[in-house]
Every structure is written in C-alpha cells, then in structure tokens.
Amino acid sequence: MGIYAITKSLNLSAGARMQKLSDAVYGSPMVENKYISSFLLSMVYTF
C-alpha cells in the first residue's frame, strides 16, 4: 500500500462525504453528476 493508494482511499472517503452533502442539498442528482463531482474532487485533492 503506497502513498498513491492511501491518497486514493482518502479521496474516495472525502468524495463520499461531499456526495452525501450534495445529495442533501440537491435531493437526488443524476448518476452522471455524481461521477463528475467525484472526479473533480479527486482532481482537487490530488494537486
């Protein structure tokens, strides 16, 4: 388990938390929006 795996798991957990927040705010967003938001979050936390 390298640094990449650790950061990846952290990104997934952070993305899941943000997804719950956005679900609470926007109701039930489309599946595409979930993939896009998780991708953008992973980009933000990577750099």
PDB file with one MODEL, atoms N, CA, C and O in Angstrom:
MODEL        1
ATOM      1  N   MET A   1       0.862  -1.192   0.000  1.00  0.00           N
ATOM      2  CA  MET A   1       0.000   0.000   0.000  1.00  0.00           C
ATOM      3  C   MET A   1       0.891   1.231   0.000  1.00  0.00           C
ATOM      4  O   MET A   1       1.514   1.571   1.006  1.00  0.00           O
ATOM      5  N   GLY A   2       0.935   1.876  -1.126  1.00  0.00           N
ATOM      6  CA  GLY A   2       1.799   3.042  -1.250  1.00  0.00           C
ATOM      7  C   GLY A   2       1.062   4.332  -0.959  1.00  0.00           C
ATOM      8  O   GLY A   2      -0.100   4.333  -0.552  1.00  0.00           O
ATOM      9  N   ILE A   3       1.762   5.425  -1.178  1.00  0.00           N
ATOM     10  CA  ILE A   3       1.167   6.741  -0.922  1.00  0.00           C
ATOM     11  C   ILE A   3      -0.021   6.967  -1.855  1.00  0.00           C
ATOM     12  O   ILE A   3      -1.027   7.562  -1.469  1.00  0.00           O
ATOM     13  N   TYR A   4       0.114   6.479  -3.094  1.00  0.00           N
ATOM     14  CA  TYR A   4      -0.974   6.673  -4.056  1.00  0.00           C
ATOM     15  C   TYR A   4      -2.251   5.989  -3.584  1.00  0.00           C
ATOM     16  O   TYR A   4      -3.341   6.551  -3.695  1.00  0.00           O
ATOM     17  N   ALA A   5      -2.112   4.773  -3.056  1.00  0.00           N
ATOM     18  CA  ALA A   5      -3.291   4.038  -2.578  1.00  0.00           C
ATOM     19  C   ALA A   5      -3.923   4.750  -1.384  1.00  0.00           C
ATOM     20  O   ALA A   5      -5.146   4.815  -1.266  1.00  0.00           O
ATOM     21  N   ILE A   6      -3.078   5.283  -0.498  1.00  0.00           N
ATOM     22  CA  ILE A   6      -3.597   5.984   0.686  1.00  0.00           C
ATOM     23  C   ILE A   6      -4.360   7.242   0.262  1.00  0.00           C
ATOM     24  O   ILE A   6      -5.473   7.485   0.728  1.00  0.00           O
ATOM     25  N   THR A   7      -3.754   8.036  -0.622  1.00  0.00           N
ATOM     26  CA  THR A   7      -4.424   9.264  -1.064  1.00  0.00           C
ATOM     27  C   THR A   7      -5.686   8.926  -1.844  1.00  0.00           C
ATOM     28  O   THR A   7      -6.680   9.650  -1.776  1.00  0.00           O
ATOM     29  N   LYS A   8      -5.641   7.817  -2.590  1.00  0.00           N
ATOM     30  CA  LYS A   8      -6.827   7.429  -3.352  1.00  0.00           C
ATOM     31  C   LYS A   8      -7.972   7.076  -2.408  1.00  0.00           C
ATOM     32  O   LYS A   8      -9.112   7.480  -2.635  1.00  0.00           O
ATOM     33  N   SER A   9      -7.672   6.324  -1.350  1.00  0.00           N
ATOM     34  CA  SER A   9      -8.723   5.962  -0.392  1.00  0.00           C
ATOM     35  C   SER A   9      -9.227   7.207   0.336  1.00  0.00           C
ATOM     36  O   SER A   9     -10.419   7.316   0.624  1.00  0.00           O
ATOM     37  N   LEU A  10      -8.327   8.148   0.636  1.00  0.00           N
ATOM     38  CA  LEU A  10      -8.750   9.395   1.272  1.00  0.00           C
ATOM     39  C   LEU A  10      -9.654  10.185   0.335  1.00  0.00           C
ATOM     40  O   LEU A  10     -10.659  10.754   0.763  1.00  0.00           O
ATOM     41  N   ASN A  11      -9.294  10.217  -0.944  1.00  0.00           N
ATOM     42  CA  ASN A  11     -10.124  10.924  -1.918  1.00  0.00           C
ATOM     43  C   ASN A  11     -11.505  10.300  -2.003  1.00  0.00           C
ATOM     44  O   ASN A  11     -12.505  11.010  -2.107  1.00  0.00           O
ATOM     45  N   LEU A  12     -11.565   8.958  -1.958  1.00  0.00           N
ATOM     46  CA  LEU A  12     -12.858   8.286  -2.047  1.00  0.00           C
ATOM     47  C   LEU A  12     -13.722   8.617  -0.842  1.00  0.00           C
ATOM     48  O   LEU A  12     -14.919   8.869  -0.987  1.00  0.00           O
ATOM     49  N   SER A  13     -13.126   8.618   0.351  1.00  0.00           N
ATOM     50  CA  SER A  13     -13.922   8.910   1.547  1.00  0.00           C
ATOM     51  C   SER A  13     -14.370  10.371   1.545  1.00  0.00           C
ATOM     52  O   SER A  13     -15.505  10.676   1.912  1.00  0.00           O
ATOM     53  N   ALA A  14     -13.478  11.274   1.131  1.00  0.00           N
ATOM     54  CA  ALA A  14     -13.849  12.689   1.063  1.00  0.00           C
ATOM     55  C   ALA A  14     -14.927  12.892   0.005  1.00  0.00           C
ATOM     56  O   ALA A  14     -15.859  13.672   0.202  1.00  0.00           O
ATOM     57  N   GLY A  15     -14.798  12.189  -1.117  1.00  0.00           N
ATOM     58  CA  GLY A  15     -15.806  12.290  -2.165  1.00  0.00           C
ATOM     59  C   GLY A  15     -17.150  11.762  -1.700  1.00  0.00           C
ATOM     60  O   GLY A  15     -18.193  12.311  -2.055  1.00  0.00           O
ATOM     61  N   ALA A  16     -17.130  10.692  -0.900  1.00  0.00           N
ATOM     62  CA  ALA A  16     -18.382  10.134  -0.386  1.00  0.00           C
ATOM     63  C   ALA A  16     -19.054  11.122   0.562  1.00  0.00           C
ATOM     64  O   ALA A  16     -20.273  11.288   0.530  1.00  0.00           O
ATOM     65  N   ARG A  17     -18.254  11.779   1.410  1.00  0.00           N
ATOM     66  CA  ARG A  17     -18.821  12.776   2.322  1.00  0.00           C
ATOM     67  C   ARG A  17     -19.422  13.939   1.533  1.00  0.00           C
ATOM     68  O   ARG A  17     -20.531  14.383   1.827  1.00  0.00           O
ATOM     69  N   MET A  18     -18.693  14.428   0.538  1.00  0.00           N
ATOM     70  CA  MET A  18     -19.202  15.533  -0.260  1.00  0.00           C
ATOM     71  C   MET A  18     -20.445  15.112  -1.038  1.00  0.00           C
ATOM     72  O   MET A  18     -21.350  15.919  -1.254  1.00  0.00           O
ATOM     73  N   GLN A  19     -20.489  13.836  -1.461  1.00  0.00           N
ATOM     74  CA  GLN A  19     -21.653  13.367  -2.202  1.00  0.00           C
ATOM     75  C   GLN A  19     -22.879  13.324  -1.311  1.00  0.00           C
ATOM     76  O   GLN A  19     -23.982  13.649  -1.752  1.00  0.00           O
ATOM     77  N   LYS A  20     -22.693  12.921  -0.045  1.00  0.00           N
ATOM     78  CA  LYS A  20     -23.817  12.928   0.890  1.00  0.00           C
ATOM     79  C   LYS A  20     -24.303  14.355   1.098  1.00  0.00           C
ATOM     80  O   LYS A  20     -25.507  14.603   1.160  1.00  0.00           O
ATOM     81  N   LEU A  21     -23.367  15.294   1.206  1.00  0.00           N
ATOM     82  CA  LEU A  21     -23.732  16.693   1.392  1.00  0.00           C
ATOM     83  C   LEU A  21     -24.506  17.207   0.182  1.00  0.00           C
ATOM     84  O   LEU A  21     -25.546  17.847   0.334  1.00  0.00           O
ATOM     85  N   SER A  22     -24.000  16.930  -1.016  1.00  0.00           N
ATOM     86  CA  SER A  22     -24.679  17.419  -2.218  1.00  0.00           C
ATOM     87  C   SER A  22     -26.015  16.716  -2.404  1.00  0.00           C
ATOM     88  O   SER A  22     -26.957  17.316  -2.922  1.00  0.00           O
ATOM     89  N   ASP A  23     -26.117  15.438  -1.986  1.00  0.00           N
ATOM     90  CA  ASP A  23     -27.409  14.753  -2.046  1.00  0.00           C
ATOM     91  C   ASP A  23     -28.411  15.445  -1.132  1.00  0.00           C
ATOM     92  O   ASP A  23     -29.580  15.600  -1.486  1.00  0.00           O
ATOM     93  N   ALA A  24     -27.953  15.858   0.040  1.00  0.00           N
ATOM     94  CA  ALA A  24     -28.843  16.532   0.978  1.00  0.00           C
ATOM     95  C   ALA A  24     -29.274  17.890   0.426  1.00  0.00           C
ATOM     96  O   ALA A  24     -30.406  18.321   0.640  1.00  0.00           O
ATOM     97  N   VAL A  25     -28.364  18.560  -0.284  1.00  0.00           N
ATOM     98  CA  VAL A  25     -28.674  19.897  -0.798  1.00  0.00           C
ATOM     99  C   VAL A  25     -29.542  19.817  -2.049  1.00  0.00           C
ATOM    100  O   VAL A  25     -30.545  20.522  -2.162  1.00  0.00           O
ATOM    101  N   TYR A  26     -29.154  18.959  -2.982  1.00  0.00           N
ATOM    102  CA  TYR A  26     -29.820  18.932  -4.285  1.00  0.00           C
ATOM    103  C   TYR A  26     -30.863  17.831  -4.411  1.00  0.00           C
ATOM    104  O   TYR A  26     -31.454  17.655  -5.477  1.00  0.00           O
ATOM    105  N   GLY A  27     -31.094  17.086  -3.328  1.00  0.00           N
ATOM    106  CA  GLY A  27     -32.052  15.994  -3.421  1.00  0.00           C
ATOM    107  C   GLY A  27     -31.376  14.749  -3.965  1.00  0.00           C
ATOM    108  O   GLY A  27     -30.527  14.162  -3.294  1.00  0.00           O
ATOM    109  N   SER A  28     -31.735  14.344  -5.157  1.00  0.00           N
ATOM    110  CA  SER A  28     -31.129  13.158  -5.765  1.00  0.00           C
ATOM    111  C   SER A  28     -30.593  13.520  -7.150  1.00  0.00           C
ATOM    112  O   SER A  28     -31.327  13.449  -8.135  1.00  0.00           O
ATOM    113  N   PRO A  29     -29.323  13.904  -7.230  1.00  0.00           N
ATOM    114  CA  PRO A  29     -28.739  14.283  -8.519  1.00  0.00           C
ATOM    115  C   PRO A  29     -28.597  13.081  -9.442  1.00  0.00           C
ATOM    116  O   PRO A  29     -28.683  11.936  -8.999  1.00  0.00           O
ATOM    117  N   MET A  30     -28.385  13.337 -10.696  1.00  0.00           N
ATOM    118  CA  MET A  30     -28.232  12.263 -11.669  1.00  0.00           C
ATOM    119  C   MET A  30     -26.910  11.536 -11.446  1.00  0.00           C
ATOM    120  O   MET A  30     -25.991  12.069 -10.824  1.00  0.00           O
ATOM    121  N   VAL A  31     -26.830  10.317 -11.961  1.00  0.00           N
ATOM    122  CA  VAL A  31     -25.634   9.499 -11.766  1.00  0.00           C
ATOM    123  C   VAL A  31     -24.430  10.165 -12.422  1.00  0.00           C
ATOM    124  O   VAL A  31     -23.325  10.118 -11.883  1.00  0.00           O
ATOM    125  N   GLU A  32     -24.638  10.783 -13.579  1.00  0.00           N
ATOM    126  CA  GLU A  32     -23.531  11.444 -14.264  1.00  0.00           C
ATOM    127  C   GLU A  32     -22.943  12.551 -13.400  1.00  0.00           C
ATOM    128  O   GLU A  32     -21.726  12.729 -13.354  1.00  0.00           O
ATOM    129  N   ASN A  33     -23.811  13.295 -12.713  1.00  0.00           N
ATOM    130  CA  ASN A  33     -23.331  14.365 -11.851  1.00  0.00           C
ATOM    131  C   ASN A  33     -22.486  13.810 -10.717  1.00  0.00           C
ATOM    132  O   ASN A  33     -21.514  14.442 -10.302  1.00  0.00           O
ATOM    133  N   LYS A  34     -22.850  12.623 -10.206  1.00  0.00           N
ATOM    134  CA  LYS A  34     -22.073  12.020  -9.130  1.00  0.00           C
ATOM    135  C   LYS A  34     -20.671  11.685  -9.619  1.00  0.00           C
ATOM    136  O   LYS A  34     -19.687  11.933  -8.921  1.00  0.00           O
ATOM    137  N   TYR A  35     -20.582  11.117 -10.829  1.00  0.00           N
ATOM    138  CA  TYR A  35     -19.266  10.772 -11.352  1.00  0.00           C
ATOM    139  C   TYR A  35     -18.439  12.024 -11.600  1.00  0.00           C
ATOM    140  O   TYR A  35     -17.243  12.051 -11.310  1.00  0.00           O
ATOM    141  N   ILE A  36     -19.073  13.059 -12.132  1.00  0.00           N
ATOM    142  CA  ILE A  36     -18.345  14.291 -12.435  1.00  0.00           C
ATOM    143  C   ILE A  36     -17.853  14.952 -11.152  1.00  0.00           C
ATOM    144  O   ILE A  36     -16.704  15.390 -11.082  1.00  0.00           O
ATOM    145  N   SER A  37     -18.716  15.026 -10.136  1.00  0.00           N
ATOM    146  CA  SER A  37     -18.322  15.691  -8.895  1.00  0.00           C
ATOM    147  C   SER A  37     -17.217  14.916  -8.192  1.00  0.00           C
ATOM    148  O   SER A  37     -16.292  15.519  -7.648  1.00  0.00           O
ATOM    149  N   SER A  38     -17.299  13.580  -8.195  1.00  0.00           N
ATOM    150  CA  SER A  38     -16.254  12.787  -7.546  1.00  0.00           C
ATOM    151  C   SER A  38     -14.947  12.933  -8.313  1.00  0.00           C
ATOM    152  O   SER A  38     -13.875  12.957  -7.709  1.00  0.00           O
ATOM    153  N   PHE A  39     -15.026  13.031  -9.646  1.00  0.00           N
ATOM    154  CA  PHE A  39     -13.821  13.213 -10.448  1.00  0.00           C
ATOM    155  C   PHE A  39     -13.183  14.568 -10.152  1.00  0.00           C
ATOM    156  O   PHE A  39     -11.966  14.659  -9.993  1.00  0.00           O
ATOM    157  N   LEU A  40     -13.992  15.613 -10.077  1.00  0.00           N
ATOM    158  CA  LEU A  40     -13.459  16.943  -9.784  1.00  0.00           C
ATOM    159  C   LEU A  40     -12.857  16.990  -8.390  1.00  0.00           C
ATOM    160  O   LEU A  40     -11.809  17.605  -8.188  1.00  0.00           O
ATOM    161  N   LEU A  41     -13.511  16.345  -7.421  1.00  0.00           N
ATOM    162  CA  LEU A  41     -12.975  16.319  -6.061  1.00  0.00           C
ATOM    163  C   LEU A  41     -11.646  15.591  -6.022  1.00  0.00           C
ATOM    164  O   LEU A  41     -10.718  16.024  -5.340  1.00  0.00           O
ATOM    165  N   SER A  42     -11.546  14.480  -6.754  1.00  0.00           N
ATOM    166  CA  SER A  42     -10.288  13.742  -6.755  1.00  0.00           C
ATOM    167  C   SER A  42      -9.192  14.577  -7.405  1.00  0.00           C
ATOM    168  O   SER A  42      -8.038  14.514  -6.979  1.00  0.00           O
ATOM    169  N   MET A  43      -9.532  15.362  -8.431  1.00  0.00           N
ATOM    170  CA  MET A  43      -8.546  16.241  -9.047  1.00  0.00           C
ATOM    171  C   MET A  43      -8.087  17.304  -8.051  1.00  0.00           C
ATOM    172  O   MET A  43      -6.901  17.627  -7.981  1.00  0.00           O
ATOM    173  N   VAL A  44      -9.031  17.843  -7.285  1.00  0.00           N
ATOM    174  CA  VAL A  44      -8.690  18.891  -6.317  1.00  0.00           C
ATOM    175  C   VAL A  44      -7.773  18.345  -5.233  1.00  0.00           C
ATOM    176  O   VAL A  44      -6.768  18.969  -4.890  1.00  0.00           O
ATOM    177  N   TYR A  45      -8.122  17.167  -4.689  1.00  0.00           N
ATOM    178  CA  TYR A  45      -7.331  16.628  -3.590  1.00  0.00           C
ATOM    179  C   TYR A  45      -6.003  16.048  -4.057  1.00  0.00           C
ATOM    180  O   TYR A  45      -5.095  15.863  -3.247  1.00  0.00           O
ATOM    181  N   THR A  46      -5.873  15.753  -5.368  1.00  0.00           N
ATOM    182  CA  THR A  46      -4.614  15.187  -5.856  1.00  0.00           C
ATOM    183  C   THR A  46      -3.537  16.257  -5.921  1.00  0.00           C
ATOM    184  O   THR A  46      -2.382  15.996  -5.586  1.00  0.00           O
ATOM    185  N   PHE A  47      -3.910  17.476  -6.356  1.00  0.00           N
ATOM    186  CA  PHE A  47      -2.901  18.520  -6.551  1.00  0.00           C
ATOM    187  C   PHE A  47      -2.740  19.423  -5.343  1.00  0.00           C
ATOM    188  O   PHE A  47      -1.926  20.346  -5.366  1.00  0.00           O
TER     189      PHE A  47
ENDMDL
END
